[in-house]
Amino acid sequence: MSEPKHFGRRRRGGMRFRPSGGGGPKPGKNQEREAQQARADAVGEKISTAGEPLFERSRYQKEIERAENVAAGLPPDGAPVVHTGDTEVHANRDFREPHLDTPAEVKEEEAYTPVHVEEKPKTLFAAIKATAAKVIKKVQKLIRPVKKTHKEVIINTEALETRVAVSEEGRLEEFTIERTSEERLVGSIFKGRVRNLEDGLKAAFVDIGFEKNAFLHYWDIVPSNFDSGVEVVEREGGRRREKPKITQKDIPRLYPPGSDLIVQVTKGPIGTKGPRVTTNLVLPGRYLVLLPNSDQSGISRKIENQEERQRLKKILRQLTIPEGMGVIMRTVGEGQQLRYFVRDLALLLEEWNEIQAKIKKQPPATCVFQEPDLIERTVRDFLTEDVERIVVDSPQAHDRMRAMISKISKRSADKVKLYSDHQPIFDRFGITRQLESTFSRQVLLKSGGYIVVDETEALVAIDVNTGRHKSSKDQESTIFKVNMEAAEEICRQLRLRNMGGLIVLDFIDMKSRRDQQQVYSKMKEGLRRDKAKTHILPISQLGLMEMTRQRHSESVRSAVYDDCLYCKGKGKVKSAETMSVEIQRKLGEILKKRTRDESDFQLRIVVHPTVLQRLRTEDEKHFIEIEKRYFGRLNYRPDPAMHAEHFKIINAATNEELASV
């Protein structure tokens, strides 16, 4: 029996296929404009409520970023570019060569069985109620079997961090981590004071109580319309009250230095940049988002059912919203009744009244509203009707979540379960094992193929490889199968790793236009559930798929890992051969400067033991040649504590350090 053939990631035999039109229709002006807008959204950061952008900023994003960079003392276009040979990369951005070792074949996963969580009833009545509920559920399943997806939220709380995992059928779909030591700055509201205005940058610098003043661009002060992701809904009661139109020219007159300003942080301080803020405030709730400074209202376009949209518009017009304020109906409001929106609006207005009271009492440069912690945000963003249960391993967090949920829905409060086993909760639910792929550069697919993820400062490159697959009879169908699996996994990895910015996907080349279109459709379908705003283009003539994903916060990799102190994040160090070449070059430079005489000139070379091994074996003849040519003597000393890329050359007679590289 002959061994199965293994396809490489590129097809052999002939030139690379270049489909006309890139696997889809040629983009028109509107598509090009949307692509430019998506790029601006991905590179910049703005306030968003669980993936529902509120304000249109993309047209001015580049102008705002350039002004922010200049204010921070950086070049207008950001980090400087470093030229290395025939390539060009940004500073602190390193290219890593793909690791093409073929992974072992992956076995099919077994059917998922939900993990049982034993909870002890507190009272006899509670025990009877729990038993009766179990019996009713069993009877309902027998009478009318319903295929239900087991979706659950697993929460692990510890002294230094809180982790939240969303699992469907035992498969990790979303992951969030928050360190308790980190201040929740993004989304918080401050009573700031304008320190100075820079008309050249069209920006105000606002003191919000931090060492660096916050950066407020004029475009973030001028009231703006909704983003394209929200449909405007005209409320009953006639026209909205017309407000005087504010332009950039009015900013210096309306907000001179020394005036107070209520701002919300959209981006935390990074490097030399201070926080970035806006005056367009938003308060996210369970089903609604309150807009205290905008009298527009709308519905998220992610709700696609037209009948449901009409029903929600009718509900929105029934809500009693204070004059001068607006709301946005969130995606989780789909299918909900009027009373839930009324209750949510009441809670948001109560919260806004508390903020206003703090604004009146507190002095400038203080926080009047802090973004909720991860536990509260989980209740706000993840507890939907399709969530079967929320399992948490902290009694305090358990009681707190039940109290918060009871304000909205007492029935939903029963979904919160307390985990009390000795085994760590993430191990018990199989999350720890799945998280390994989140931090791995190589992610295996069920068919035996794999994807390689390289994350840089502003661009993510994802490469698809066939690896070892189960069927090698039909090359085209195998490649198509791997690409379809990869498309699904890529969408999942983007959510898990929280990667944003520009993303380039290199699928395995497909000759069929139909196959290309199906992979593109699979990507679009997988990205629909992403809470971050995304924009994707069809496969190009170069066989690449380009997309953007809006940044909400730093990626999981950036949050969990620091750059290696040894390799500085490169993932590679210079080889012993390279170090030998550099030492020889430096020796030649030092010895050429020396005046020729009959005296013995001794040099001591201090290097890492691995480099010294090379100098004393393969390259020994070259160093002997140097001694003869320049009438010098060389001796060596190993230093295990020295970096493998460092070396010293010392005058043995005077102990003078001649070179330290």
C-alpha positions as CSV (number, residue, x, y, z in Angstrom):
1,M,0.0,0.0,0.0
2,S,1.5,3.3,-1.0
3,E,1.9,6.1,1.4
4,P,-0.6,8.9,1.2
5,K,0.6,12.0,-0.6
6,H,1.0,15.3,1.3
7,F,0.2,18.5,-0.3
8,G,2.3,21.5,0.4
9,R,0.6,24.8,1.1
10,R,1.3,25.9,-2.5
11,R,0.1,24.0,-5.5
12,R,2.7,22.6,-7.9
13,G,2.9,22.6,-11.6
14,G,2.7,25.9,-13.3
15,M,2.2,29.5,-12.3
16,R,0.2,30.6,-9.4
17,F,-3.5,31.0,-10.3
18,R,-4.7,34.6,-10.4
19,P,-8.5,34.8,-10.6
20,S,-9.9,37.7,-12.3
21,G,-12.0,39.8,-10.0
22,G,-10.5,38.3,-6.9
23,G,-13.3,35.7,-6.3
24,G,-16.0,38.4,-6.2
25,P,-17.3,41.4,-7.9
26,K,-15.0,44.3,-8.6
27,P,-15.3,46.8,-5.8
28,G,-17.0,50.1,-6.6
29,K,-16.6,53.5,-5.1
30,N,-18.9,52.7,-2.2
31,Q,-17.0,49.5,-1.4
32,E,-13.7,51.4,-1.5
33,R,-15.0,54.1,0.8
34,E,-16.3,51.4,3.2
35,A,-12.8,49.7,3.1
36,Q,-11.1,53.0,3.9
37,Q,-13.6,53.6,6.7
38,A,-13.0,50.1,8.1
39,R,-9.2,50.6,8.1
40,A,-9.6,53.9,10.0
41,D,-11.9,52.2,12.6
42,A,-9.5,49.2,13.0
43,V,-6.4,51.3,13.5
44,G,-8.1,53.9,15.8
45,E,-10.0,53.3,19.0
46,K,-13.4,54.7,20.0
47,I,-16.0,53.9,22.5
48,S,-18.2,51.0,21.6
49,T,-20.8,49.1,23.5
50,A,-20.1,45.4,23.0
51,G,-19.3,45.8,19.4
52,E,-22.0,48.4,18.5
53,P,-20.3,51.6,17.4
54,L,-22.2,54.7,18.2
55,F,-20.5,57.7,16.6
56,E,-19.1,58.3,13.1
57,R,-15.5,59.3,13.4
58,S,-13.7,57.4,10.6
59,R,-13.7,60.4,8.2
60,Y,-11.5,62.3,10.7
61,Q,-9.6,59.4,12.2
62,K,-6.4,60.0,10.3
63,E,-6.4,63.7,11.2
64,I,-7.0,62.9,14.9
65,E,-4.2,60.3,14.9
66,R,-1.7,62.6,13.3
67,A,-2.5,65.4,15.8
68,E,-2.3,62.9,18.7
69,N,1.1,61.6,17.5
70,V,2.5,65.2,17.2
71,A,1.2,66.1,20.6
72,A,3.0,63.0,22.1
73,G,6.3,64.0,20.4
74,L,6.1,61.3,17.8
75,P,6.3,61.5,14.0
76,P,2.9,62.4,12.5
77,D,2.5,59.0,10.9
78,G,3.5,57.1,14.1
79,A,6.4,54.9,14.9
80,P,9.6,55.5,12.9
81,V,10.5,53.1,10.1
82,V,13.6,51.0,10.3
83,H,15.3,49.9,7.1
84,T,16.8,46.4,7.2
85,G,18.3,45.4,3.9
86,D,15.6,45.1,1.2
87,T,12.8,45.1,3.8
88,E,11.2,47.8,5.7
89,V,9.5,47.4,9.1
90,H,8.3,49.6,11.9
91,A,10.3,50.1,15.1
92,N,9.7,47.4,17.7
93,R,8.1,45.2,15.0
94,D,9.9,42.0,14.1
95,F,9.1,39.4,11.4
96,R,9.2,35.8,12.4
97,E,9.8,33.1,9.8
98,P,6.9,30.6,9.7
99,H,7.5,27.3,11.4
100,L,6.5,24.7,8.8
101,D,6.8,21.5,10.8
102,T,3.9,19.3,10.0
103,P,1.8,18.6,13.1
104,A,0.3,15.3,14.0
105,E,-3.1,14.4,12.8
106,V,-6.0,15.5,15.0
107,K,-8.7,13.1,16.2
108,E,-12.4,13.8,16.0
109,E,-13.9,15.1,19.2
110,E,-16.6,13.1,21.0
111,A,-20.1,14.4,21.6
112,Y,-20.2,17.0,24.3
113,T,-21.8,16.3,27.7
114,P,-22.4,19.3,30.0
115,V,-20.3,19.3,33.2
116,H,-22.5,18.6,36.2
117,V,-22.3,21.3,38.9
118,E,-23.7,20.1,42.3
119,E,-25.4,22.9,44.3
120,K,-26.6,22.4,47.8
121,P,-30.0,24.0,48.4
122,K,-30.1,26.4,51.3
123,T,-33.5,25.5,52.6
124,L,-36.0,22.5,52.4
125,F,-38.3,24.6,50.2
126,A,-35.4,25.3,47.8
127,A,-34.6,21.6,47.7
128,I,-38.2,20.7,46.8
129,K,-38.3,23.4,44.2
130,A,-35.1,22.3,42.6
131,T,-36.3,18.6,42.4
132,A,-39.6,19.7,40.9
133,A,-37.8,21.8,38.3
134,K,-35.7,18.8,37.2
135,V,-38.8,16.6,36.9
136,I,-40.6,19.2,34.8
137,K,-37.5,19.6,32.5
138,K,-37.4,15.8,31.9
139,V,-41.1,15.6,31.1
140,Q,-40.8,18.5,28.7
141,K,-37.9,16.8,26.9
142,L,-39.9,13.6,26.5
143,I,-43.0,15.4,25.2
144,R,-41.3,17.9,22.9
145,P,-37.6,17.2,22.3
146,V,-35.8,20.4,21.4
147,K,-32.3,20.5,20.1
148,K,-30.5,23.1,22.3
149,T,-27.0,24.4,22.1
150,H,-25.2,24.1,25.4
151,K,-23.9,27.6,25.9
152,E,-22.4,28.6,29.2
153,V,-20.3,31.2,30.8
154,I,-17.4,30.1,33.1
155,I,-16.0,32.7,35.5
156,N,-12.7,32.3,37.5
157,T,-12.0,34.9,40.1
158,E,-8.7,35.2,41.9
159,A,-6.8,37.8,43.9
160,L,-4.9,39.3,40.9
161,E,-7.2,38.6,38.0
162,T,-10.6,37.6,36.8
163,R,-11.1,35.4,33.7
164,V,-14.4,34.8,31.8
165,A,-14.8,32.1,29.2
166,V,-17.9,31.6,27.0
167,S,-18.3,27.9,25.9
168,E,-20.6,26.4,23.3
169,E,-20.9,22.6,23.3
170,G,-17.7,22.5,25.4
171,R,-15.8,24.5,22.7
172,L,-14.3,27.8,23.9
173,E,-15.7,30.7,21.8
174,E,-14.8,33.8,23.7
175,F,-12.3,34.7,26.4
176,T,-11.7,37.8,28.5
177,I,-9.1,38.5,31.2
178,E,-8.9,41.5,33.5
179,R,-6.2,42.2,36.1
180,T,-7.4,43.6,39.4
181,S,-4.3,45.8,39.7
182,E,-5.2,47.6,36.4
183,E,-7.3,50.7,36.6
184,R,-10.5,50.5,34.5
185,L,-9.9,53.8,32.6
186,V,-11.5,53.2,29.2
187,G,-15.2,54.0,29.4
188,S,-14.9,56.0,32.7
189,I,-16.2,59.5,32.8
190,F,-14.2,62.4,34.3
191,K,-14.9,66.0,35.3
192,G,-12.0,67.6,33.5
193,R,-10.6,71.1,33.1
194,V,-9.2,72.5,29.9
195,R,-5.5,73.3,30.3
196,N,-4.7,74.7,26.9
197,L,-5.8,74.6,23.3
198,E,-3.6,73.9,20.3
199,D,-5.2,75.3,17.2
200,G,-2.5,73.9,15.0
201,L,-3.4,70.3,16.2
202,K,-7.1,71.2,16.5
203,A,-7.0,69.7,20.0
204,A,-7.6,70.6,23.6
205,F,-5.5,69.2,26.5
206,V,-7.7,68.3,29.5
207,D,-6.6,67.7,33.0
208,I,-8.5,64.6,34.4
209,G,-6.2,63.9,37.3
210,F,-3.4,62.0,35.7
211,E,0.2,62.9,35.1
212,K,-0.4,63.4,31.4
213,N,-3.2,65.6,30.3
214,A,-5.9,63.9,28.2
215,F,-6.0,64.5,24.4
216,L,-9.3,65.9,23.1
217,H,-9.5,66.5,19.4
218,Y,-12.0,69.1,18.1
219,W,-13.8,66.4,16.2
220,D,-14.4,64.6,19.5
221,I,-16.1,67.7,20.9
222,V,-18.4,68.5,17.9
223,P,-21.7,66.5,18.2
224,S,-21.8,63.8,15.6
225,N,-24.3,61.5,14.0
226,F,-24.6,57.7,14.4
227,D,-22.2,55.3,12.9
228,S,-23.4,53.2,9.9
229,G,-24.0,50.3,12.4
230,V,-27.0,52.0,13.9
231,E,-30.3,52.9,12.2
232,V,-31.8,56.2,13.3
233,V,-35.4,56.0,14.6
234,E,-37.5,59.1,14.8
235,R,-39.4,59.3,18.1
236,E,-43.0,60.4,18.5
237,G,-43.6,64.0,19.5
238,G,-42.7,65.7,16.3
239,R,-39.2,67.0,15.4
240,R,-36.2,66.9,17.6
241,R,-35.4,70.2,19.3
242,E,-33.1,72.1,17.0
243,K,-29.8,72.9,18.7
244,P,-27.3,75.6,17.5
245,K,-24.8,73.9,15.2
246,I,-21.3,73.8,16.7
247,T,-18.3,73.8,14.5
248,Q,-14.6,73.6,15.1
249,K,-14.3,77.4,14.9
250,D,-16.6,77.7,18.0
251,I,-14.5,75.5,20.2
252,P,-12.0,78.1,21.5
253,R,-14.9,80.4,22.4
254,L,-17.0,77.8,24.0
255,Y,-14.2,75.9,25.9
256,P,-11.4,78.4,26.7
257,P,-8.5,77.3,29.0
258,G,-9.8,76.9,32.6
259,S,-13.3,75.8,31.7
260,D,-14.7,72.6,33.0
261,L,-15.7,69.7,30.6
262,I,-17.3,66.3,31.1
263,V,-15.4,63.7,29.1
264,Q,-15.3,60.0,28.6
265,V,-12.0,58.0,28.0
266,T,-11.9,56.2,24.7
267,K,-8.2,55.1,24.8
268,G,-5.8,54.7,27.7
269,P,-2.3,56.2,27.9
270,I,0.2,54.3,25.7
271,G,3.9,55.2,25.7
272,T,4.3,58.9,25.6
273,K,0.7,59.5,24.7
274,G,-1.8,60.5,27.3
275,P,-5.4,59.2,27.5
276,R,-7.8,60.1,24.6
277,V,-11.2,61.4,25.5
278,T,-14.5,62.5,23.9
279,T,-17.5,64.6,25.0
280,N,-20.0,62.2,23.3
281,L,-20.9,60.2,26.4
282,V,-22.4,56.8,26.4
283,L,-23.8,54.6,29.2
284,P,-24.3,51.0,28.2
285,G,-27.1,49.0,29.9
286,R,-28.4,45.5,29.5
287,Y,-30.7,46.1,26.5
288,L,-30.2,49.9,25.9
289,V,-27.4,52.4,25.6
290,L,-28.1,55.8,27.0
291,L,-26.8,58.8,25.2
292,P,-27.0,61.7,27.7
293,N,-25.7,64.4,25.2
294,S,-27.6,63.3,22.1
295,D,-31.3,63.4,21.3
296,Q,-31.0,60.8,18.5
297,S,-32.2,57.2,19.0
298,G,-31.6,54.1,17.0
299,I,-31.5,50.3,16.7
300,S,-28.4,48.2,16.1
301,R,-28.3,47.0,12.5
302,K,-27.0,43.6,13.7
303,I,-30.7,42.8,14.3
304,E,-31.5,41.7,10.7
305,N,-35.1,40.4,11.0
306,Q,-37.3,43.2,9.5
307,E,-40.4,42.2,11.5
308,E,-38.4,42.3,14.7
309,R,-36.9,45.7,13.8
310,Q,-40.4,47.1,13.3
311,R,-41.6,45.7,16.6
312,L,-38.5,47.2,18.4
313,K,-39.1,50.6,16.7
314,K,-42.6,50.6,18.1
315,I,-41.3,49.8,21.6
316,L,-38.6,52.5,21.3
317,R,-41.3,55.1,20.5
318,Q,-43.2,54.1,23.6
319,L,-40.3,54.7,25.9
320,T,-40.3,57.9,28.0
321,I,-36.9,59.3,27.2
322,P,-36.0,62.7,28.8
323,E,-35.7,65.6,26.4
324,G,-32.2,66.1,25.0
325,M,-31.2,62.4,25.5
326,G,-31.3,59.4,23.2
327,V,-31.0,55.6,23.4
328,I,-29.8,52.8,21.2
329,M,-31.4,49.3,21.3
330,R,-28.7,46.7,21.6
331,T,-28.6,43.4,19.8
332,V,-29.4,41.5,23.0
333,G,-32.8,43.3,23.0
334,E,-34.0,41.1,20.1
335,G,-37.1,39.3,21.2
336,Q,-37.5,41.1,24.5
337,Q,-40.7,42.6,25.8
338,L,-41.4,46.3,26.5
339,R,-41.1,45.9,30.3
340,Y,-37.4,44.9,30.1
341,F,-36.6,48.1,28.1
342,V,-38.6,50.3,30.5
343,R,-36.7,48.7,33.5
344,D,-33.3,49.1,31.8
345,L,-34.0,52.7,30.9
346,A,-35.0,53.5,34.5
347,L,-31.7,52.0,35.8
348,L,-29.7,53.9,33.3
349,L,-31.4,57.2,34.1
350,E,-30.9,56.6,37.8
351,E,-27.2,56.0,37.1
352,W,-27.0,59.2,35.1
353,N,-28.6,61.1,37.9
354,E,-25.9,59.8,40.3
355,I,-23.2,60.9,37.9
356,Q,-24.7,64.4,37.6
357,A,-24.8,64.7,41.4
358,K,-21.1,63.8,41.5
359,I,-20.4,66.4,38.8
360,K,-21.9,69.1,40.9
361,K,-20.2,68.1,44.1
362,Q,-16.7,66.9,43.0
363,P,-13.8,69.3,42.1
364,P,-12.3,69.2,38.6
365,A,-9.8,66.5,37.5
366,T,-11.8,63.7,39.3
367,C,-13.6,60.6,38.2
368,V,-17.4,60.7,38.3
369,F,-18.1,57.3,36.8
370,Q,-15.9,54.3,36.6
371,E,-16.4,51.6,34.0
372,P,-17.8,48.4,35.7
373,D,-15.5,45.5,36.4
374,L,-15.5,42.3,34.3
375,I,-18.1,40.6,36.6
376,E,-20.6,43.3,36.0
377,R,-19.8,43.6,32.3
378,T,-20.3,39.9,31.9
379,V,-23.8,40.2,33.3
380,R,-24.5,43.1,31.0
381,D,-23.0,41.7,27.8
382,F,-23.1,37.9,28.0
383,L,-26.3,36.9,29.8
384,T,-28.6,36.3,26.9
385,E,-31.6,34.0,26.5
386,D,-29.5,31.3,24.8
387,V,-27.0,31.1,27.8
388,E,-27.8,28.0,29.7
389,R,-25.9,28.9,32.9
390,I,-23.2,31.0,34.4
391,V,-20.8,29.1,36.6
392,V,-18.6,31.1,39.0
393,D,-16.1,29.8,41.6
394,S,-16.4,32.7,44.1
395,P,-19.3,32.9,46.6
396,Q,-19.0,36.7,46.8
397,A,-19.2,37.0,43.0
398,H,-22.0,34.5,42.9
399,D,-24.2,36.5,45.3
400,R,-23.3,39.8,43.6
401,M,-24.3,38.5,40.2
402,R,-27.6,37.1,41.4
403,A,-28.4,40.5,43.0
404,M,-27.6,42.3,39.8
405,I,-29.6,40.0,37.5
406,S,-32.6,40.0,39.9
407,K,-33.1,43.7,39.2
408,I,-33.7,42.9,35.6
409,S,-35.1,39.3,35.6
410,K,-35.6,37.1,38.7
411,R,-36.0,34.1,36.5
412,S,-32.6,34.6,34.9
413,A,-30.9,34.8,38.3
414,D,-31.4,31.0,38.7
415,K,-28.9,30.6,35.8
416,V,-26.0,31.6,38.1
417,K,-24.4,28.5,39.7
418,L,-21.7,28.4,42.3
419,Y,-18.8,26.0,41.7
420,S,-17.2,24.6,44.8
421,D,-15.2,21.6,43.8
422,H,-11.5,21.3,44.7
423,Q,-10.4,21.0,41.0
424,P,-9.8,24.5,39.4
425,I,-12.9,25.5,37.5
426,F,-11.1,26.1,34.1
427,D,-9.6,22.6,34.4
428,R,-12.9,21.0,35.2
429,F,-14.6,22.6,32.2
430,G,-11.7,21.9,29.8
431,I,-11.0,25.6,29.3
432,T,-7.3,25.4,30.3
433,R,-6.5,22.9,27.6
434,Q,-8.2,25.0,24.9
435,L,-6.5,28.2,26.1
436,E,-3.2,26.7,25.0
437,S,-4.1,27.3,21.4
438,T,-4.9,30.9,22.2
439,F,-1.3,31.5,23.1
440,S,0.2,29.2,20.5
441,R,1.5,30.4,17.1
442,Q,0.3,27.2,15.4
443,V,-3.4,26.1,15.7
444,L,-4.4,22.6,14.5
445,L,-7.5,21.9,12.5
446,K,-9.7,18.8,12.8
447,S,-8.7,17.5,9.3
448,G,-5.0,17.7,10.2
449,G,-4.3,21.1,8.6
450,Y,-3.2,24.0,10.7
451,I,-3.0,27.8,10.7
452,V,-0.1,30.0,11.7
453,V,-0.8,33.3,13.4
454,D,1.8,36.1,13.5
455,E,0.8,39.1,15.5
456,T,2.7,42.4,15.0
457,E,2.1,45.9,16.2
458,A,-0.4,47.0,13.6
459,L,-0.9,43.9,11.3
460,V,-1.9,40.3,11.9
461,A,-0.8,37.7,9.3
462,I,-2.6,34.3,9.3
463,D,-1.3,31.5,7.0
464,V,-3.2,28.3,6.2
465,N,-1.4,25.0,5.6
466,T,-2.8,21.6,4.7
467,G,-0.4,19.6,6.9
468,R,-1.5,16.0,7.3
469,H,-5.0,15.5,6.1
470,K,-7.3,12.5,6.2
471,S,-8.1,12.4,2.5
472,S,-5.6,12.8,-0.3
473,K,-7.5,11.3,-3.3
474,D,-8.9,14.6,-4.5
475,Q,-6.5,17.5,-4.1
476,E,-9.1,20.2,-4.9
477,S,-11.7,19.0,-2.4
478,T,-9.0,18.5,0.3
479,I,-7.7,22.1,-0.1
480,F,-11.3,23.4,-0.1
481,K,-12.1,21.4,3.1
482,V,-9.0,22.7,4.9
483,N,-9.8,26.3,3.8
484,M,-13.4,26.1,5.1
485,E,-12.2,24.7,8.4
486,A,-9.6,27.4,8.6
487,A,-12.1,30.1,7.9
488,E,-14.2,29.0,10.9
489,E,-11.2,28.6,13.2
490,I,-9.8,32.0,12.2
491,C,-13.0,33.8,13.2
492,R,-12.9,32.0,16.5
493,Q,-9.2,32.8,17.1
494,L,-9.8,36.5,16.3
495,R,-12.3,36.6,19.1
496,L,-10.3,34.6,21.6
497,R,-7.1,36.5,21.1
498,N,-8.9,39.8,20.7
499,M,-6.7,40.8,17.8
500,G,-7.4,44.0,15.9
501,G,-6.1,46.3,13.2
502,L,-5.3,45.1,9.7
503,I,-5.5,41.3,9.2
504,V,-4.2,39.5,6.1
505,L,-5.3,35.9,5.5
506,D,-3.3,33.6,3.2
507,F,-5.5,30.7,2.3
508,I,-4.3,27.7,0.2
509,D,-4.7,28.6,-3.5
510,M,-8.0,27.5,-5.0
511,K,-8.6,27.3,-8.7
512,S,-12.4,27.3,-8.5
513,R,-14.1,30.7,-8.3
514,R,-17.0,29.0,-6.6
515,D,-14.7,27.6,-3.9
516,Q,-13.2,31.0,-3.3
517,Q,-16.6,32.6,-2.9
518,Q,-17.7,29.9,-0.5
519,V,-14.7,30.5,1.7
520,Y,-15.4,34.2,1.6
521,S,-19.0,33.6,2.6
522,K,-17.9,31.3,5.4
523,M,-15.7,34.1,6.8
524,K,-18.5,36.6,6.6
525,E,-20.8,34.2,8.4
526,G,-18.3,33.6,11.1
527,L,-17.7,37.3,11.7
528,R,-21.4,38.0,12.2
529,R,-21.1,36.9,15.8
530,D,-18.1,39.0,16.5
531,K,-18.8,41.9,18.8
532,A,-16.0,44.0,17.3
533,K,-16.7,45.9,14.1
534,T,-15.2,44.0,11.1
535,H,-14.8,44.6,7.4
536,I,-13.7,41.9,5.0
537,L,-12.8,41.9,1.3
538,P,-13.0,38.9,-1.2
539,I,-9.9,36.9,-2.1
540,S,-7.6,39.2,-4.2
541,Q,-5.7,38.4,-7.4
542,L,-2.7,37.6,-5.2
543,G,-4.7,34.9,-3.4
544,L,-4.9,36.9,-0.2
545,M,-8.0,37.9,1.9
546,E,-7.8,41.3,3.6
547,M,-9.9,42.4,6.6
548,T,-10.0,44.8,9.5
549,R,-11.2,44.3,13.1
550,Q,-11.8,47.3,15.3
551,R,-9.6,47.5,18.4
552,H,-11.4,47.6,21.7
553,S,-8.6,46.9,24.0
554,E,-5.1,45.3,23.9
555,S,-4.9,41.7,22.7
556,V,-4.8,38.7,25.1
557,R,-1.2,38.0,24.1
558,S,-0.2,41.6,25.0
559,A,-2.0,41.4,28.3
560,V,-0.6,38.0,29.4
561,Y,3.0,38.2,28.0
562,D,5.9,40.6,28.2
563,D,8.7,40.6,25.6
564,C,11.5,38.2,26.4
565,L,14.3,40.1,28.2
566,Y,16.8,37.9,26.3
567,C,15.6,38.2,22.7
568,K,13.5,41.5,23.2
569,G,10.5,39.9,21.6
570,K,12.1,38.7,18.4
571,G,11.9,35.0,19.3
572,K,15.4,34.5,17.9
573,V,19.0,35.2,18.8
574,K,22.1,35.4,16.6
575,S,23.8,32.1,15.8
576,A,27.3,31.3,17.2
577,E,28.6,31.5,13.6
578,T,27.2,35.1,13.3
579,M,28.8,36.1,16.6
580,S,32.1,34.6,15.4
581,V,32.0,36.8,12.3
582,E,31.2,39.9,14.3
583,I,34.1,39.2,16.8
584,Q,36.5,38.7,13.9
585,R,35.4,42.0,12.3
586,K,35.8,43.9,15.6
587,L,39.3,42.3,16.2
588,G,40.4,43.4,12.8
589,E,39.3,46.9,13.5
590,I,41.2,47.0,16.8
591,L,44.4,45.4,15.6
592,K,44.6,47.6,12.5
593,K,44.7,50.7,14.6
594,R,47.7,49.4,16.6
595,T,51.2,50.6,15.6
596,R,53.3,47.6,14.5
597,D,56.2,46.8,16.9
598,E,57.9,43.7,18.3
599,S,56.0,43.8,21.6
600,D,53.5,41.1,22.4
601,F,49.9,42.5,22.2
602,Q,47.5,40.3,24.1
603,L,43.8,40.5,23.8
604,R,41.2,38.7,26.0
605,I,37.9,37.8,24.4
606,V,35.0,37.3,26.9
607,V,31.9,35.5,25.3
608,H,29.1,33.2,26.2
609,P,30.2,29.5,26.4
610,T,28.1,28.5,23.4
611,V,29.9,31.1,21.2
612,L,33.3,30.1,22.7
613,Q,32.7,26.5,21.7
614,R,32.5,27.7,18.1
615,L,35.6,29.9,18.3
616,R,37.7,27.0,19.6
617,T,36.5,24.4,17.1
618,E,35.3,25.3,13.6
619,D,36.7,28.8,13.5
620,E,40.0,28.3,15.4
621,K,42.0,28.5,12.2
622,H,40.6,31.9,11.4
623,F,41.6,33.3,14.7
624,I,45.1,31.8,14.4
625,E,45.4,33.6,11.0
626,I,44.4,36.9,12.7
627,E,47.2,36.4,15.3
628,K,49.8,35.8,12.6
629,R,48.6,38.7,10.5
630,Y,48.6,41.3,13.2
631,F,51.3,40.0,15.5
632,G,48.9,39.6,18.5
633,R,47.9,36.9,20.9
634,L,44.3,36.0,21.7
635,N,43.0,34.2,24.8
636,Y,39.4,33.5,25.7
637,R,37.2,33.5,28.8
638,P,33.7,32.1,29.0
639,D,31.0,34.0,30.9
640,P,27.7,32.1,31.4
641,A,26.0,35.2,32.7
642,M,26.7,37.1,29.4
643,H,24.1,37.4,26.7
644,A,24.7,35.1,23.7
645,E,24.7,38.2,21.4
646,H,27.2,40.1,23.6
647,F,31.0,40.0,23.8
648,K,33.9,42.0,25.2
649,I,37.5,42.5,24.0
650,I,39.9,43.5,26.7
651,N,43.6,44.5,26.7
652,A,45.1,41.6,28.8
653,A,48.1,43.7,29.9
654,T,46.2,46.8,31.1
655,N,42.7,45.3,31.6
656,E,41.4,48.2,29.4
657,E,38.1,47.4,27.8
658,L,38.6,48.0,24.0
659,A,35.2,46.9,22.8
660,S,31.9,45.9,24.3
661,V,29.2,44.8,21.9
